[in-house]
């Protein structure tokens, strides 16, 4: 598996790390429990990593760090063709695998070349389809450029199979990237029920008193970026009656490209008079996040676009209802009226109404909690791992290998 721009060892909610990082950790663990050996390749991001050997992520799962470009963190927007080529050459020099599975389009540019160098098959997961993202941009957000749009289409069309993480992503792959439906497979993410499960709330030591108010707190977790819609969460809280208004805990960190947006969120809270109600917290460990979810009144997911929305499933598995935007992948990670409420509008007043409904109706909250726990128990990573293994077996038994290339000497076209 190739993960060029972000490592499964990175903490979700920081930099470019998010749901894909969680997915890679969990799905490879599930595959290893089926007896599959997985080698994950990612990029060296600090000088000391270059001389270290592979890291054992799980039994049968190793993470290899390949020197490509400067040994420093690089925003995905800063990864140039020369870095992709160097990464592909580094991976291709390793012992061949039976199959190459690339995650994200940048990995795919390298993975397609690696598969040819090894004389094997290439499977692609995009995690975010640029065309789908461009249709659901936040105000002021920069659309993905034609280079990426063209590259994603070529990668998807040339892959033995394209694995989508939601039906919404699969539809975009077929419609926008012109991939025949018979070469697209959907493997939705799972949830770690040993971590995300009912139980005691996390410790609130060191957090502001607002977190302990009788109305409780609403949680929003994820990278700080316009597409996630943290601004709508703040506006929704501000639109609620002070008598029922919960505090809002926003957990996550911005990448360098989104520092301005992060600052604007603090200004917005001040302008709306809810700066005492909004708490910002850096990205936390998985265990801490589960504890914060269990203690929350509700988890908010106002993203303009989500390929799936893993946080929504994790919250539901903890027994905490979700209020989410009724769009793209969130329609598949949130069972409306079962594990949460889907809101079809981005009007803060309607969001305030939905949050108030959950906050003031104990019977509804209890029903959504039970429904979410049941949904989580039926969505274990073992199911996702078994489905992905079936895709691999299908590819290995029915798909011819890519034409072999002995030398990778040119950077991939952008």
N, C-alpha and C positions, 0 to 999 in steps of 0.2 A: 504494500500500500504506500502511495506517495502522498505526502502532505507538505508541500514545498513552503508555503507562506506562514504556516503556524504549526506548532508541535502539539501532539496530544498531551505532552507534559506541561503545557502552559495552563495557567489558571483561567477558566472561563470568566468573561466579563472584563478582561484586561486586553488592551491593544486590539489585535484582530482575532483574539480567541473567543469562541462562543460555543454554540450548539454543535458545530462540527468537531470540536475538540472532545466534547463529551461523547459524541457518537463514535469517534475513533477508539477512544479508550474502552467503551462498553462493548461495541460490536466485535472488536478483536478479542476481548476476553471471552465473549460468548462463542466465537469461532474456536478459540483454543480449547474450550471445554468439550468441543466436538472432535478434538484431535487434530485440528488444523494448525500448522505452523505459520505464523505471520511475521514478516519483516516489514517494519514501518520505516520509511526514509523521510527525514525532514532536514532543514537547513541549519548549519552552524550559526548561532547568533551571539556567541561570545568567544574570545580567543582561547579560553581554557577548554572548550568543548572539542576542539579539533583533535586533540591528542587522547581523548577518552574513548574507551570502547563502547559497544552498544549497551543500552540500559534495558534491563528486564522489566517490562511493563506488567506482564503476567506470565504464568507458565506457558512457554511456547510462543511468546510475543516479545519481540525485541525492537527497540527504537534505535536506528542508526542516524547519526548526524553527519551530513555531507557538506564539505566546504564548497560554497557557491556565492561569489560576491564577497563583500566585506564581512568579517566576523562580528557583525553587530545586528541588532534588530532592524528590519526593513519593513516599512508599511507596504502592504500589497501593491499600492499604487506606484511604489518606487522600484518594483522588481522588473528589471529590463530583460530583453531577450538573451543577452549575454549571460545573465545569472541563471536563466532557465537552462541554457545550453550547458553551462558548467555543472549544474545540478544533475542533468540527464547523464552527462559523461561520468560523473562520480557514482551514480547509481548503477549505470551499465557496467562499470568495472567490478561490481560485486558479483557474488555467485548468483546465477539465474534462478528465478522462481518459475513455477508452472503458469502463473497468471499475474498480470499487473493491474491493480485497481487504483485509479487516480481520483483524488478528492479535491474538487475545485478546479476551475479552468486552467489556472497556472500550472498545477500539478499535471493536468492532462497534456499540456504542451510538451512537458518532459516525459510523461508516461508513455505516450504514443511512440516516442523515439526509443525509449528503453525496451518496450515490448518488441520492437523491430530488431534491436540489437541482440536481444535474447532469443528471437524467433518464437515468440509466444503470443498470447491473446491480450487484448487491452479492454478493460471495463472502466467506464467513466461514471462518476457521481459528481454533479455540478454543485449541489447544496444551495446555490442561488442561481437562478436563470436570469441573466441580465435583462432580457426582454420583459419578463414578468416583473422584475424590480422596477424597470423604467415606467411601467404602467401605473405604479403605485408609489411614486416618489413623494417624500415630504416636501413642504414648501421650502424652497431654497436649496434642496438637495441636488447634487450634481448627477446627471444621468450617466450611465455607463456608455462608453464610446463605441464607435463602429468596429474598432479592432477586436474588442472583447466579443461583441455580438457575432462577428464573422468567425472568430476562433471557436466559440462555443458550438456554433452550427457544424463546423467541420469536424470538431472532436466528437460530437454526439453522432454524427452521420457515419464516422469512421470506426466507432467503437463496436466491439462484438455485442455488448449490451450496455444500455444506459440504465443505471439504477437510480430511481427517484425516491425521495423520502416522503412524498405525499402525493395523493392523486392530483392536487393542484399543480405541483411541479411536473408530473407526468404529462398532464394536458398541455402545459406550455412547451415541453420538449417535443411533443408531437405536432402541435400547431405552429409554434414559432421557429423551431429548429428543423422542421420537416423530417423527423425521424419516424420510420414506419412503426406503428403501435406494437407490432410483434417483437420488436427489439428493445422495448422499454419494459422494465419491471419495477414495481413499487415495493419497497421494504420500509415500512414506517418504523421510526425509532421506538425503543422500549424505555423502561424506567427501572432503576435499581431499587427494588422493593426492600432491600436490607437497609437502605439509607433513607429513601423517600417513603415514609410510612407513618401511620398515626403514632403519636407518642407525646412526650412532654415537649413544651416549647423550648426554644433556645434561650440562653442567658442573655439578658438585656443590660448586663453590667457595662458601664462606660458609655451607654447611649443616652441621649437627652431624655428628660422627664416626659416629654410629649409622647414617647413610646409607651408609657405606662398609664396613659389616661384611660378613664372608664370606657371611652368609645373604641379603644384599641388602635390598631394601625393597619393600613393597607400597604402591601409590598409590591415593588416593581424591581425586578432583577434582570440585568443584562447590560451589554455594552451601552455607553452613553453616546448615542448618535441619533440624528433626526429621524431615521426610518423607524426607530423603536418607539418614538412618540412620547417620550417623557414629558414633553410640554403639555400634551393633552391630559396626562394624569394629574399634573399640577392644576390645570384649569378646571378639571372635574372636581377635585377636592375643594377648590375655592368656590365652586358653584353650589356646594352642599350647605345645608343649614348648620350653623356652628354647634347646635345641640347634638347633632348626630355625626358630625364630621370626625373621621378618624385621622390620626397622623398619617403622613405618607413617607415611607422609607424607600429611598431610591438607592439600590445597591448596584455598583458597577463603576467602571472607569472608562474615560474616553481615550481613543487613539489620538496621536498628535494632530491628525486632520480634523478632529472634532472638539478641540479645546475651546473654541469659540462658542460652540453650541452648549457645552457644559456650563460656561460662564453665563450664557443667556438664560439658562434654567434658574439659576440663583437670582438673577435680576427679575425674572418673571414672578417668582414666589414673593419677592418684596413688593413688586408693583400690584399684585393681587391681594396683598395683605395676609399672606399665609406663610411667611418665612419662618414663623415659629412652629408651623405645622409640618413643614417639609424637612426631612433629615436626609443628608447625603452620606453614604457609606461606601468605602472602596469595595471592590470585588472580594468575596469571602470564599472560604473553602466549601467544598460540597457538603460536608457535615454541618457547618454553620448555616449554610443556606437552607438546608432541610429544617433545622431548628427554627429559623426565622419564619419559614413557611408555616410550620405547625403553630406558631404563635400569632400569625396574622389573621385578621378578620377576613381578608380577601386578597387575592393576588390580581394585579392589573396587567393586561396585555394589550395596550393600545397601538401596537405596531401597524404601520402602513402596509407592510408586507412581511410575511414569515413563510419560509419554505415549509416549515411544520409548526414550530412553536413548542419546543421541548419543555420549557419552563412551565407551561400550562399543564402538561401531563404530570410533571414532578409535583407541582402544587396540589393537583387533584389527588395524587396518590398519598399525600400527607393528610388529606381530609380537609383541605382549605379550598373553598370555592374560588372560581376564576371569573373575572369579568373581562371579556376580550372583544376586539374588533372583529366583526363578521366579514373576514376577507382572507383570501389566499389560503395558506396552510392551517390557519387557526380554526377553520371550519372542521378540521379533522383531528386536531389535538384537544378541542373542547367539545364535549357533548352538550349541546344547548338544552337547558332546563334539567340536565342530569348531573354534570360536573361543574357547570357554571352557566353564565348568561352571555350570549353573543349580542353585541350592540351594532346595528347596521349603519349608524350615523357617527360622525366625528364631532357632533355638537356636544360641547361640555355639559350642557344642561341634561341631555339624555344619558350621558355617562354618570352624572351625579344622581340621577333618578335610579339607575340600575344599581349603583353602589349602595344607595340608601335602602333600596329594597332588600338587599342581602343583609345590611347592617341592622335593620329594624324588624326583620321577620325571622325569628328563631326557628320556626318550623321549616321555612324554605332553606335556611342555612344548613340545618341538620340534614335535610333531604339531599342537598347538593354535596354535602360532605360524604354521606353514605355512597352516593352515586360515583363520586370521584375516587373513593377508596376502592370500590369494585372495579372501576375502569383501570386503575393502576395495577391491580392484581391480575388483570387479564392482559396486561401489556408488558410483560417481562422481556428483558433483553434476550433471553433464551429463544423466544419465538422469533425475534428479528434475526438472530444469528443463524437459526435453522433455515429461514427463508433465504438469506443471503448465500448460504452454503448450497442451496438448491440451484440458485442462479449460477454459481461457479461451476457446479457439476454439469449443468446444461451447456455452458460455454465450452468447457473442456471436451465434452463429448460430441458437440455438433458444429463447432465453429473452427474454420481453418485458421492457422497462425498467420500473423502479419508477414509481409515480405521482409526478409531479413536484410538489415543494413549493418555492415561491418564497422563502419566508422561514422561517428557523429561529428561532423566538421562545420556545420553551419547553424547559426541561430535560427530558431523557429520563426516563420513569418508572423508578424503581428497583424 
